[in-house]
Amino acid sequence: MSKFYTFREFLGYLEGKGDLVRLKEPVNIDYGVTKAARKYDGGPAVILENITGFDMPIALGIFNRRCNIAALLDVSEDLLIETIIERSQKPVKPVLTKGPAPSQEVVIETPNLLREIPFPKHYERDAGRYCTSGVILAKDLDGPGVNVSFARMQICEDKILVMINDWRHLITMFLKAESLGKNLPVAIIIGPDPVLWLEGAMPDGLAGIEADELAVAGGLAKAPLTVTKAITSDLPIPANAEIIIEGEMIAGKREIEGPFGDYPKIYDEPPRFNPVIIPSVITRRKDAIYHNIVPAMYEHFWLGGVPREADLLKNLQRNVRCVRKVHLTPGGVCRFHLVVQIEKHNDLEPRDVIMAAMAPGETSRDIKVIIVVDSDIDPYNLEDVEWAVATRVQWDRDALVVGRLPAALDPAAVVHTSEEAAKRDECCGAKIGIDATKPLYSGKLISIFDKVDIPSESE
């Protein structure tokens, strides 16, 4: 049985092992949170205890390190991706609490969102304050699915503008409700049990639209989540969350959202007409902690990258038998650059892997560079990967460039997209696959590719 953590328990775990710092000096809600996050990016989690104009502290950076995600699931880092794949297929149904839920200790009706919760403005050209850490929970109106997913949310006083990835089941559920002339009830969950947060970042290949994603999150933890009934709908909501915003996504309504500084460390700023959520009530703990992600930093990279690695490994191993490990590198913001380790049997397999990694999908859409390496190369050791490229690649033989494939938030692709294509949300870019494996056709010369070493008995 894995250790199950609520959000607060996980903060306590990090603090207990010296991986959390508390800052008591005043922090401005505009850019001050970003400044603090930059100081500790890739390091300890942070609790900002003194947010100017608010009584609520802000926590950030709980997934600043990849090892923190492994610790959450109580596994070693080298088994993290395989564990996510395995456990996501073994859901554990949530348990309905019979008593008062901590997430509903305080109830605020018709709230002014900007006064009640310290939503930060992160970057200079952001359109306003954003909720970056909330996962949106919704139910399929005529199916069994309970969806939990991330979407960036621009916060106004009395409404929320939502940018939803086209691959997300949430947009499918909303469009279905909209076609029936109905609004879609939703609940925005902030500071949930961290396994639910991780589950909300999982691509559709790991949890289908018919899945109860609360149960999938329970599967990740190997223990049931505790839920309670929402106040304004029949949605099951996490009982231990810090803050919940209940409301409806409004049929037939779109408003301009953005610009927003996003994961590639650039602004996503073409005007986008996106759905609108009208909040009806906020519920929260009496001493609620606002959980925040600062975009384009390590927590953002790992939270997006680790579930995508699981999606990729599952799909690639299903299609190409030689695949062993995958890694989306932080230098490629855990989206653009992929390393695939294989156990090579013939010289055609690297190309099979490259083509499979380019196949349409939520994860592959972002990938620009695919490097295939042998089993003697550690895909997580980027110096090792670079050495393989330097010594095992001939560009006229081992590089495959494919153009006019879907891209997203890639500035080099955006500038080559016509205005008409952009109106159709049609962004295309080129992808390159690199075979950095030892060529088997070298025959007797293949040993020339071996690393220098000493005899094993001398070690």
N, C-alpha and C positions, 0 to 999 in steps of 0.2 A: 504494500500500500504506500503510495506516495504521500508525502507531507502536503496537506491542503492549506493554502494560505488565503486569507482575506487580504484586501489591499493593505490594511493596517498591520496585519501580521507580517506581510512581506516587507513593509518598511521597517518593522522591528527586527526581522531577520537580517536585513542589510545593515542596520545600525549596530546590531550585536556583533557583527564581524568587521566593523570598522569601515563599512562601505557606504556610509551616509553621513553627510554633514548638515548642520543646522546653522543658518545665517540669520542673525537677529537685527542687522542694520536695515533701515528703510529701503524698500525696493519700489520703484515706479512701475505701474502697470504697463506703461508705454515704453518698450525697449529695455526696461530694467531687468525683466525676467530673462530676456535673451542674453544680456551682458553676464548675468550670473551663470546661465547655462554654458556659455562659451568657456568660462573659467574652469568648469569641471567636466567639459565634454569628454566622453570616453572614460571618465573616472567615477568617483562615488556619486550616488544619488544625492539630491539636495532638497531640503525643506526650507523654504523662504517664509520666515515666521512673522515678518512685518511688512505687509503689502500696503502701501500708502492708499488710504481711503477705504480699506476693507478690513474686516475682523477675521477673515478667512485666510489661513496659510495656503501656500502653493507647494506641492511636491512635484519634482521632475527628475528624470534620469534613472528610473528604476530598471530600465533595460539598457543602460549606458554601455554595458558589457555583454557580450554574447554568453559568457558563463553564467550571468544572472538568469537567463532564460532556461539554461540547463538546470540550475539550482531550483528554479520554480517547479520543474518536472521531476526533480530528484534523480537526475541521470548524469552521466559523464558527458562532457562536451562533444566527444567523438561519436556518441550515440544519439545526440539530440535530434537530428533530422529523421533518422529511422524510427525513433520513439514517437515523434509527432505523427508520422504516417501510420504507424501501427495503432496508436491509441485513438486517432481520429476515426477509425473504423469500428471502435468498440464503445459506443455511446453509453452514458450512465444518466438515466432520467433524473431531472431535478426533483427536489422535495419541497412541497408547499408548507410554509411555516404557519402555525396556528396562532402564534402570539404576535404582538406588535413588532413590526420590522424596524431595525435601526435606520434603514434608508427612508423611513416615513415619520421620523420623530418630529420634524418641523414641516408644516404644510403652508405654502405661499400661493394663494390664488391670484390669477391675472397678474403675473409678476412683471416687473421691469427688469429684464435680464441683465442689463449693463450695471444696474445698481446692486443686484443681489449676489452676483458671482464675479470673481476677479478674472474675467477673460482678458488675456493680454493682447496687445498689439506687438507683433514680433519684429517686423522688418519695415523699413522706411516706406516702401511703396505698397504695402498691404492696404487693402481697401478699408480696413477697420479692424476691430477686435475679432479674434477667431477662437472657436472651440476646436482644438486639434486632437484631443485625447478621448472625446466621447465616442462610444459605439452606439449605433442606432438599432434598436430592437423593434421588429415588426412581425406581423403574422400574415401569411397568405390568406386572402379572404375566403377562398374556397378550396384550400388544400391544407395538408398537415404541417407545412413548413413554418418554423420559427426562425427568423433570420436575425443575425447579429453582424453588423458590418461597419467599417469605418467610412466616413465621408467628411470632407472638410466643411466647416460650418461658419459662415460669416454671421456674427451676432449683432442684431439690432435691438432696440429697446423692447419691441413687442413682436418680433418675428426673427426667423432664422433662415438664411439663404444657403441651400445645400448643393454642393458639387458632388454628384454621385458617379463613380466610374461605371461605364456602360456594361462592364462584365459583372457587376454586382447584382445579386438577386434582389436587393432592395429596389432597384429601379424597375425590375420586372414586376415586382409586387405592386409598386405604385402605378405603373402604366396599366396594369390589369384593373386596379381599383378605379383609376381615372376613366377607363373605357366604359365602366359601369356607372359613371357619374358620381362616384363616391370618393370621399377623402380617405386617406390611409392613416389609422391610428398608429402612433409611434411613441417610443420612450427613448430618450437620450440618456445613456448610462455613463456617469463619470465616477471614476474610482471604484470599479467593480472588483470582484475577485480576479486577480491577474490572469488566470487561465482563460477567463471570458474575454479579456482584453486581447490576449494572444489569439484566441479563436476568431475574434472579429477581423483579424488581419489575414486570415487564411483565404487563399483563392478558391474559386468555385470547384476546382478539381479535387479538393479535399472534403468538401461538404456540399452535397447537391441541394437544389432548391426545395426538395421535399424534406430535408433534414430538420430536426429540432436542434438548433445549434447550441442551445443551453445544455442539451444532453451531450453534444459533441465536446463542449468545454468540460463537462463532467468526466467524459472519457479521458481527456488530456490529464486531468487530475487524479483519475481512478477513484473518484469520490463525487457524490452528487452535490450540485449547487443548491443552495437554499433560496427559494423564490417566494414572493408574495404577490397578491393581486394589485394591479395598478388602481389608482383612485378613479380615473376618468374613462377607463376602458377595461377589457378583459385580458389585457396583456399580462403575462407572467414576468415580473421584474425581480432583479436580484435583491434579496433582503439585506445584504450587507454592504451595498454600494454606498458611496459617500453622498452623491447627489443624483437626482433623477429629474429630468424635464419631460413632462408628459405633454402631448399635443397631437396635432394632425398635420399630415402633408396634404396640401390643398389641391384638389383636382382643378385643372384648367388654369393654374396660376404659375407664372414664371417671372423672375426678376433678375436683373444683372447682378452677378456676383464676381468678386475679384477686382483687381489683381491680388495675388497671393504668392509669397515666397515659399516654394515647395521643395520637395526632396532633392532635385538636381542642383540645388543652390542657385536657382534662377527664379525669376517671377513668371508665374503662369498668368498672363495678362490679356490675352484676347478676350473681348467681351463675351460672356457666357450667360445665356438665359437659363437659370437653374430653378428647380422646385423650391417651394416655400413651406416652412413649418410654422404654424401658429401655435405657440405654447398656451396651455390652459392652466397648468399648475407646476410648481417646483416642490419636490419633497427632498429632504436631506437629513443627515444626522445633525444633532444639536451643535456639535463641534466639528463640522464637516471640513475636510481638507480638499482643496481643489487640485486635481491631478492634471498636469499640463505636459504636452510634448512640444518642444521647440523644434520647428521644422528644419530640415537640412543639417541635423546633427546626428551623432551616433545612435541615440535611442531611436530616432526616426528610421535610420538605416537598418538596424538590427530587427526592429519590429516588422518592417516591411520585408526584409530580406530572408530571415529565417523561415517563415511560412512559405515563401516562394521557393526556397531551396527544397522544401519537402514536396511541394507540388511538382517541381521539375524532376526530382529524383524518382518520384512515383511514376510520372508519365514516361520518362526516358527508359527506366528499367522495364516498363511494360512493352516498349517498342524495340529496344536494342539490348540484347542480353549481356553485353560486355560492360555496361555502366556500373561503376562502384560508388563514386562519391561526386557531389557537385558543390560548388561554392560561388556565390555572388559576392564579388569583392567590394570592400568598403570604399576603395578608390574609385570604383564605378557606381558609387552611392547604393550599393547592394541591389542594383536594378540593371545596369547597362553591360557589365562585364561578367561573363560566366566562365568558370573553369570546370571541366568535366574530366574526372579520372576514370580510365577504363582498364580492363584486363584484356589486352589486345590479342585477337586470334588471327586476324587477316588485315590487309591494308585498306579494305573498303569500309571497315567499321567506323573509323573517325568521321568519314563523310556522312555515314548514316546518322551518327550522333549529331553532327552539325545540322543536318536537315530536320531531324526530329526536334531539336531545340528551337528551330525557326518556325515550327508549325503554329498555326493560329491559336491564341490563348491569352489569358490575362497576364500571365507571367512572361511569356515569350515576346509579347508586344514590345516590351521595354528593352529587351536584350539587343545590344549592338555588336558585341564581340564575344565569340565563343572559342575558347582555347581547349583543345582535347590533349590530355597528357597520359602517359603510361602510369602503371601502378607503382613505379619507383619514385614518382613525383608526388609530393604532398600538395594537394590543391589549396590548402589553407596557408601554405608557406609561399608567399608571392615571389620571394627571391628564387626559390626552387622552380617556380613556374617560369619566371623570366629566363632562368638558365636553360630550361627545356626549349623555349622559343629560340634562344640564341644559338643553341648547338644542334637542334634537330629539325629546324625549319629551313626549307628553300622556298622562297616566295612564289616562284613560278610554278611550283608543283603543289605546294601545301596550303595555299590560301584560296578560299572560295568566297567571292563577293556576290551577294544577291541584292538587287535593287527593288525599289517600289514595294516594300513590305511595311505593314502598319508600325507606326511609331507614336510616342507620346512624350511630351515635355522634354524633347530633345531639341535644343535650340538650333543645332546644325541641320535638323530636318525641317523645323518650323520655317526657317528663312527661305527654304526652297519650296515651300507649299504655296500655291497660288491662292489669291483671295477667294476665288470661287470654291476651291477645294476646302479651304478653311471653314466656309459657311456650312459645308456638309460634314464638318468635324472629321475631315479626311486628311490626315497627316501621314506622309510616307517617307521612309528613309531606307538607307542601305545597311546591310548587316554583313559582317565578315566572320567566316569560320577559319580557324587556324589548326592544322594538324601538326601538333608538336610531339608526336610519338615517333619512336624508332621505326624506320621503314623496314619491314620484313624482307622486302625485295633485295636488301643489301647483302643477304646471304652470309658468307664467311666474314664479311666486314662489319657485321652488326655489332660486334663487341667494341668497335671504335666509339660507340655512343655511351658506353658504361662510364659511370663516375669513378674517379680514382678512389682507392680504398686500401686498407691494410688487411692482412689475413685475419679471419675471425678468431683464430687461436691466440693472436697477439693483443686482442682487446682486453 
